[in-house]
Every structure is written in C-alpha cells, then in structure tokens.
Amino acid sequence: MIISKKILAITLAVLIIVVLGYMLFLKKGANKAEKDSGQILPNSGTGSVEKTEAAPLSVKASAAQKSDLIIKLKSPGEAFTDKKIVMKAEVQGMVKNLNVREGKHVREGELLVELDDQEYRLKLEKQQALRLKYLSELFLEKQFAAPEKELSSAFLEKLNQAREDYEKTSELFQKGLLSKADFEKAGKNYELILIESGRKKEEIMAVSKGLTQAEIDVKMAQIELGKTKVLAPFSGIITDIKISTKEFLDRGRELFILVNISQIKVKAKVLESEVGKMKVGREVDLKFSAYPDKIFKGRVEAVSPIINPEDKTCAVHITMANPAEEIKPGMHAEVEIASEIYKNRLLVPQEAVLVRGGRKLVFVVESGLAKWRYIEAGLENEDYVEILEGVKEGELVITEGHLTLAHDARVSIKE
C-alpha cells in the first residue's frame, strides 16, 4: 500500500513537469510568431492587438538646383616662379657683414651684404676734391673775363629762327616724319649759332677746364660706393648661399639666390584641338602630389600664340596665389581648366543617379518616403548631372544609402 502511494506521487510529479514544459514551449512559439508577424498577440491583461512599423532608413540628400555646369579639361603641368634672381657682387671687396641665412625671408630694400667700403669712400673724396679745383678755376676765369658784346637785332633774328627750326625738326623726328640724320643736322646748326652768340661759352669753358669730366667721375664714384651695400631688389627667400663673412669677392661673384614664391605660375599643355576653348581669366583647379587631398585655385593668365610642331600642343600659363608657400617651383601639377561653361542648368550630384534596367533614375524624398523617378539626363561632368526631365528645382534627391532602396521606403535625412 505504501509502495502504491509512492508510485502515484512520482507519476503526478512527472505529469506536472511535462505540463509545465509544454506551456513554456507554447509561450516561446507565441513570442517567435509575434516577432515574425510584427504583431503583439492577445494577452490575458488587455486582449488588444497592436502593429509595429519598421524604423526609417537613414540617408543623405541634396537639393536639385540651378547652377553653371563647368566642363573641365585635364592636363599635366609644372610649377615655376618668374621672381628668381642670382645675386652677384657688382664691385670687389671684403665681406664686412653678411645678413642672410638659408631660408630667411627678406623684405624689398633690406640690406643683405655689406662690403668694406673704405677704398670707395677715399676715391669719392678724391673726385670731389678734383671737381672743386676745376670749379674754382672756372669761377676765377669768369670773374676776370671781358664783358660780352651786345648781339645785333639781325643776329638775334637768326638765332630765333635756328631755335624754331630745331624745335620743329625735333617734333617731326619724334613723330617719325624726319630721319635721324636730318634731325642731327638741325641740332648741330643750332648749336653752332649758340656758340657764336656766346650762350654756350660757360659750358665750353667747363669742358676745357675738365670740370664736366670731374663731375662725371664724382657720380661714378658715388655709384660704386653704393654698390658696396647689396640690397634686396624684391621681397623673397634666400637660398643657395655661396659666400661667408671676411671673404674677399671679385666683381661678378655669385652671392646667393633670392626667390619669391608667394605667387606661383604653372605651365600646362593642351592639345591643338582644345586651344579654342582656352580663355584668359578662366578658373583652374590644381592638384599636387605633395597634397593629394587638397585642391588649389588658379586662373589662366595667358595662352601661347604658338603651337609646338612636335607634339601639337599649346602652352597655357596659369597663375595662383601661394601665401603659405606650400607649392615649390619644380613641383608636378595635375591641371583641370574650365574649358566650357553652360549657364543656369538644373543639376544634381553624380552620386544621386542610379542605373536600373538600362535607365537612369534618382530617389526623391516626398513626405518622408523615397520615390523612384526615372530621369532624362543632359550634359555632365565629374561632379554633376544636368536634369532635363524627372526632377524639379528644389526637390531633395538621395545621394547616399539608396543603392538597395525600394520605392516608398520610409527614410530619414541625416546631416
């Protein structure tokens, strides 16, 4: 009897475990069905049924807008600067002060090199003293000279006529209506009459006394003294220094190179067939291998009037600002020149255009839904496509997240 009760108790326990396991199995199946169907099954609390919606897909979009469509022509080029000079010594002497170093920025007019100028100062003083000697001799001779004779009216008339003839021939010569020989002949005639009148007497006396040459020698000595100081002809950077302090320099000795790269020029080559599309003032995009992710802006400065007979190309000269001095002369450039400009075209980014079934389309955002639109495309460049039909100005077209997008899919636009 006792054994029968134990068997009964065990049997009941097994049944309870089986029932509980079966109920747990049913609950898991219900949850799975709820997830698969997107519905909440009735429960004992409310008995209601609710439906959930899928979250909107995050996309990027851009407005279709009217702008100029620029077709660009690509060409290789090389950077250079036309502000580069090899500085040389114009007089000989010992380097007294050297105010430069490699890579130094200097301003226009700044003192760069100073040579020992003692020899040139003494030479100037000597020439000045000689000039004063000749000047004093001329003054004394003039003081004791006989008074000038009064000119007759007939000679004055002759003098005035010679002056008028000279002025007339000078005017004709400047206009290119008289030969140089005839002009010089009229000038000599006028000078002879001046000498005859005594008007050039002082000038002749000065020459005879050596005063004129002395004054020239003084000016030459002043120029040579000035050349002992080497000044910067323009603002720039010092490089390739070839001298040192206390070194004796001969005339013509190379000192260093002065270069200005605040503005860079690029010489590009375009095919003969494209020359007609090149216009002075057109914008240019420049890329350099040293800065692969940066685009520099320039403008067409000139188009060569000559075609290279060997490769049938034409040189296009481009100028660009280089305030940070990033671009160095000699760098290779990839040049993109605006060759054709189409005004006021409705454009969308290239990324917005997809091809399905051989036809071009875009997705337009309407009330939070992605709408499939076939389009008729016109001209295009690397960045934009012209829309002839299918999209209106101001509509948002999806540019990212639309490769597997379906028509009427819910979307949200991210920044």
C-alpha positions in Angstrom: 0.0 0.0 0.0 2.8 2.3 0.9 4.6 1.4 -2.4 1.5 2.3 -4.4 1.3 5.7 -2.8 4.9 6.4 -3.7 4.4 5.4 -7.3 1.3 7.6 -7.5 3.3 10.6 -6.1 6.1 10.1 -8.6 3.6 9.8 -11.5 1.9 13.1 -10.5 5.3 14.9 -10.3 6.3 13.7 -13.8 2.9 14.9 -15.2 3.3 18.3 -13.6 6.8 18.7 -15.1 5.5 17.6 -18.6 2.6 20.1 -18.4 4.9 23.0 -17.4 7.4 22.2 -20.2 4.6 22.1 -22.7 3.3 25.5 -21.6 6.8 27.0 -21.8 7.1 25.6 -25.3 3.8 27.3 -26.3 4.9 30.6 -24.9 8.2 30.6 -26.8 6.4 29.8 -30.0 4.0 32.7 -29.5 6.8 35.1 -29.0 8.5 33.9 -32.2 5.3 34.3 -34.1 4.9 37.8 -32.7 8.3 38.8 -33.9 7.8 37.3 -37.3 4.5 38.9 -37.9 5.2 42.3 -36.3 2.1 41.9 -34.1 1.5 41.5 -30.4 -0.6 38.5 -29.6 -3.6 38.8 -27.3 -2.7 38.6 -23.6 -4.6 37.9 -20.6 -4.4 41.5 -19.4 -5.9 43.6 -22.2 -6.9 41.3 -25.1 -5.8 44.0 -27.6 -3.7 43.6 -30.8 -1.1 46.3 -31.8 1.0 46.5 -35.1 4.6 47.9 -35.1 6.3 49.8 -38.1 9.9 49.3 -39.4 12.3 52.1 -38.5 13.0 54.6 -41.3 16.3 54.2 -43.2 18.9 56.9 -42.7 20.0 58.5 -45.9 21.8 61.6 -47.2 20.1 64.0 -49.7 20.8 67.1 -51.7 18.5 69.7 -53.4 18.4 69.8 -57.1 19.4 73.4 -58.0 20.2 75.6 -61.0 23.8 76.5 -61.5 26.6 76.7 -64.1 27.8 73.3 -65.4 31.6 73.5 -66.0 33.3 71.1 -68.3 36.9 70.8 -67.4 40.0 69.8 -69.4 42.8 67.9 -67.7 46.5 68.4 -68.4 49.9 67.9 -66.7 51.8 71.0 -65.7 54.9 72.2 -63.8 55.1 74.9 -61.1 57.7 77.7 -61.5 58.2 81.3 -60.4 59.4 84.3 -62.5 60.7 86.1 -59.4 64.1 84.4 -59.1 67.4 86.0 -59.3 71.1 85.0 -58.8 72.5 87.9 -56.7 76.1 88.9 -57.7 78.8 91.3 -56.4 78.9 94.4 -58.6 82.2 95.6 -57.0 85.1 93.8 -55.5 85.9 93.9 -51.7 85.9 92.0 -48.5 82.5 90.9 -46.9 82.1 93.1 -43.9 78.6 92.0 -42.9 76.5 89.0 -44.1 72.9 89.5 -43.0 71.4 86.3 -44.6 70.9 82.7 -43.8 69.4 79.7 -45.7 65.6 80.0 -45.9 65.5 83.6 -44.5 62.6 85.8 -45.6 63.7 89.3 -46.5 61.9 92.5 -47.5 62.4 94.6 -50.6 65.2 97.1 -49.9 66.6 95.2 -46.9 70.4 95.2 -46.5 71.7 91.7 -47.3 75.5 92.1 -47.7 77.9 94.9 -46.8 81.4 95.1 -48.3 84.3 97.0 -46.8 83.8 100.5 -48.4 86.9 102.4 -47.2 88.6 102.3 -50.7 85.4 103.6 -52.4 84.9 106.4 -49.9 88.5 107.6 -50.4 88.0 107.5 -54.2 84.8 109.6 -53.9 86.6 112.2 -51.7 89.4 112.4 -54.3 87.0 113.0 -57.2 85.0 115.6 -55.2 88.2 117.5 -54.4 89.3 117.5 -58.1 85.8 118.8 -59.1 86.1 121.7 -56.6 89.5 122.6 -58.0 88.1 122.8 -61.6 85.1 124.7 -60.4 87.2 127.3 -58.6 89.4 127.8 -61.7 86.4 128.3 -63.9 84.9 130.8 -61.4 88.1 132.9 -61.3 88.4 132.9 -65.1 84.8 134.1 -65.4 85.4 136.9 -62.9 88.2 138.4 -65.0 86.8 137.7 -68.4 85.9 140.5 -70.8 82.3 141.6 -70.9 80.1 140.1 -73.5 79.3 142.1 -76.6 75.7 143.0 -77.2 74.1 141.0 -80.0 72.7 142.8 -83.1 69.0 142.5 -84.0 69.9 140.7 -87.2 71.8 138.0 -85.3 69.0 137.7 -82.7 66.6 137.0 -85.6 69.0 134.4 -86.9 69.2 132.8 -83.5 65.5 132.7 -83.0 65.0 131.2 -86.5 67.5 128.5 -85.7 65.8 127.7 -82.5 62.4 127.4 -84.2 63.8 125.2 -86.9 65.4 122.9 -84.3 62.1 122.7 -82.3 60.2 121.9 -85.5 62.6 119.2 -86.6 62.6 117.7 -83.1 58.8 117.4 -83.2 58.9 115.8 -86.7 61.6 113.4 -85.6 59.6 112.3 -82.5 56.6 111.6 -84.8 58.7 109.5 -87.1 58.4 112.0 -90.0 62.0 113.0 -90.2 65.2 111.0 -90.4 67.8 110.9 -87.6 70.4 112.4 -90.0 68.3 115.5 -90.7 67.4 115.9 -87.1 71.1 115.8 -86.0 72.0 118.3 -88.8 69.4 120.8 -87.5 70.7 120.3 -84.0 74.3 121.0 -85.0 73.3 124.1 -86.8 71.5 125.4 -83.8 74.5 124.6 -81.5 76.9 126.5 -83.8 74.8 129.6 -83.6 74.6 129.3 -79.9 78.4 129.1 -79.7 78.7 132.1 -81.9 76.4 134.1 -79.7 78.4 133.2 -76.6 75.4 131.4 -75.0 77.4 128.2 -74.6 80.6 129.9 -73.6 80.4 128.7 -70.0 79.7 125.1 -71.0 82.7 125.2 -73.4 84.9 126.7 -70.7 83.8 124.0 -68.2 84.7 121.2 -70.7 88.1 122.8 -71.4 88.9 123.1 -67.7 88.0 119.4 -67.1 85.0 120.3 -64.9 82.5 118.2 -66.8 84.6 115.1 -66.6 85.2 115.7 -62.9 81.5 115.8 -62.2 81.0 112.6 -64.1 83.8 110.9 -62.1 82.2 112.1 -58.9 78.9 110.5 -59.9 80.6 107.2 -60.9 82.4 107.1 -57.5 79.1 107.6 -55.7 77.5 104.7 -57.7 80.4 102.4 -56.9 80.3 103.3 -53.2 76.5 102.5 -53.2 77.3 99.1 -54.7 79.2 98.0 -51.6 75.8 97.5 -50.0 73.8 94.7 -51.5 70.0 95.4 -51.1 67.1 93.0 -51.8 65.5 94.0 -55.1 62.2 92.4 -54.0 60.8 90.5 -51.1 61.6 86.8 -51.0 63.5 83.9 -49.6 67.3 83.4 -49.5 68.7 80.1 -50.7 72.0 78.6 -52.0 74.4 80.9 -50.2 77.9 80.8 -51.7 79.9 83.3 -49.6 81.0 83.8 -46.0 82.0 86.8 -43.8 85.5 88.2 -44.2 85.8 86.5 -47.7 87.2 88.7 -50.5 84.9 88.9 -53.5 85.7 89.8 -57.1 83.3 91.7 -59.2 80.6 89.3 -60.6 81.0 86.7 -57.9 77.7 84.8 -57.2 76.4 85.5 -53.6 73.1 83.6 -53.3 69.7 83.1 -54.9 66.7 85.3 -54.0 63.3 83.7 -54.9 59.8 84.8 -54.2 57.1 82.1 -54.2 54.2 84.0 -52.8 52.7 83.7 -56.3 53.3 80.6 -58.3 52.9 80.0 -62.0 52.1 76.7 -63.7 52.8 75.9 -67.4 50.3 73.4 -68.8 49.9 71.9 -72.2 46.7 71.4 -74.1 46.1 69.7 -77.5 45.8 71.9 -80.6 42.1 70.8 -80.9 41.3 72.3 -77.5 43.1 75.6 -77.8 39.9 77.4 -78.9 38.3 76.5 -75.5 41.0 78.2 -73.5 40.1 81.7 -72.3 42.2 84.1 -70.2 40.7 84.6 -66.8 39.1 81.1 -66.6 39.3 79.3 -63.2 41.7 76.4 -62.8 41.9 73.6 -60.3 45.4 72.4 -59.4 46.4 69.2 -57.6 49.9 68.5 -56.4 51.2 65.0 -55.3 52.6 66.6 -52.0 49.0 67.5 -51.1 46.8 64.7 -52.6 43.6 65.8 -50.7 43.8 69.5 -51.4 42.7 71.5 -54.4 44.4 74.8 -55.2 42.7 77.5 -57.2 44.3 79.4 -60.1 43.4 81.4 -63.2 44.5 81.3 -66.9 46.9 84.2 -67.3 47.9 83.7 -71.0 47.5 81.3 -73.9 50.6 80.9 -76.1 50.2 82.1 -79.7 52.4 79.2 -80.9 51.7 75.5 -81.4 54.5 73.1 -80.7 55.1 71.3 -84.0 56.4 68.2 -82.4 53.5 67.2 -80.1 50.8 69.6 -81.5 50.2 71.2 -78.1 49.8 74.7 -76.9 51.3 76.2 -73.7 48.7 77.6 -71.2 50.2 79.9 -68.5 48.4 79.8 -65.1 48.9 81.9 -62.0 47.9 81.0 -58.4 48.4 82.6 -55.0 50.7 80.8 -52.7 50.6 82.7 -49.4 51.6 79.7 -47.2 54.4 78.9 -49.7 53.3 75.3 -49.8 54.0 74.9 -53.5 57.6 74.9 -54.6 59.0 75.6 -58.1 59.5 72.4 -60.0 56.5 70.5 -58.5 54.4 68.5 -60.9 50.8 69.6 -61.1 47.6 68.0 -62.4 45.7 70.8 -64.0 41.9 71.0 -64.6 40.9 74.0 -66.7 37.4 75.2 -67.2 37.1 74.8 -71.0 33.3 75.1 -71.4 30.7 76.7 -69.1 26.9 76.1 -69.6 24.9 78.7 -67.7 21.9 78.1 -65.5 21.4 74.3 -65.8 19.3 72.2 -63.3 21.9 69.9 -61.6 22.0 67.0 -59.2 25.1 65.3 -57.8 26.5 62.4 -59.7 26.1 60.2 -56.6 22.3 60.6 -56.8 22.0 58.9 -60.3 21.5 55.2 -60.4 21.0 52.9 -63.5 18.4 50.1 -63.3 17.3 48.2 -66.3 19.4 50.3 -68.6 17.6 53.5 -67.5 18.8 56.4 -65.3 16.8 57.2 -62.1 17.0 59.0 -58.8 15.2 58.7 -55.5 13.3 61.8 -54.5 12.2 62.4 -50.9 8.5 63.1 -50.5 6.8 63.3 -47.1 9.4 61.0 -45.6 9.2 58.4 -48.4 11.7 57.6 -51.1 10.1 57.9 -54.5 11.6 56.2 -57.6 11.9 58.7 -60.5 13.2 57.9 -64.0 15.1 60.9 -65.4 16.3 62.3 -68.7 19.9 63.4 -68.3 21.7 66.0 -70.3 25.3 67.2 -70.0 27.5 66.1 -67.1 30.9 66.4 -65.6 32.7 64.5 -62.8 30.5 66.1 -60.1 27.1 66.9 -61.5 24.5 65.7 -64.0 22.1 68.0 -65.8 18.4 67.1 -65.4 16.2 67.7 -68.4 13.1 65.8 -67.1 12.1 63.9 -64.0 13.1 66.2 -61.1 12.1 69.8 -60.3 14.3 72.5 -58.8 14.4 72.4 -55.0 13.4 68.7 -54.7 15.6 66.5 -52.5 17.4 63.7 -54.2 19.0 60.9 -52.2 22.8 60.7 -52.6 23.8 58.1 -50.0 22.0 55.0 -48.7 19.9 54.4 -51.8 21.7 51.5 -53.6 19.2 48.9 -52.3 16.4 51.3 -51.6 12.8 50.3 -52.6 10.0 52.6 -53.8 8.0 54.2 -51.0 10.5 53.1 -48.4 10.4 55.3 -45.2 13.6 57.4 -44.9 15.1 60.0 -42.6 17.7 62.5 -43.8 20.9 62.7 -41.8 23.1 65.7 -41.7 
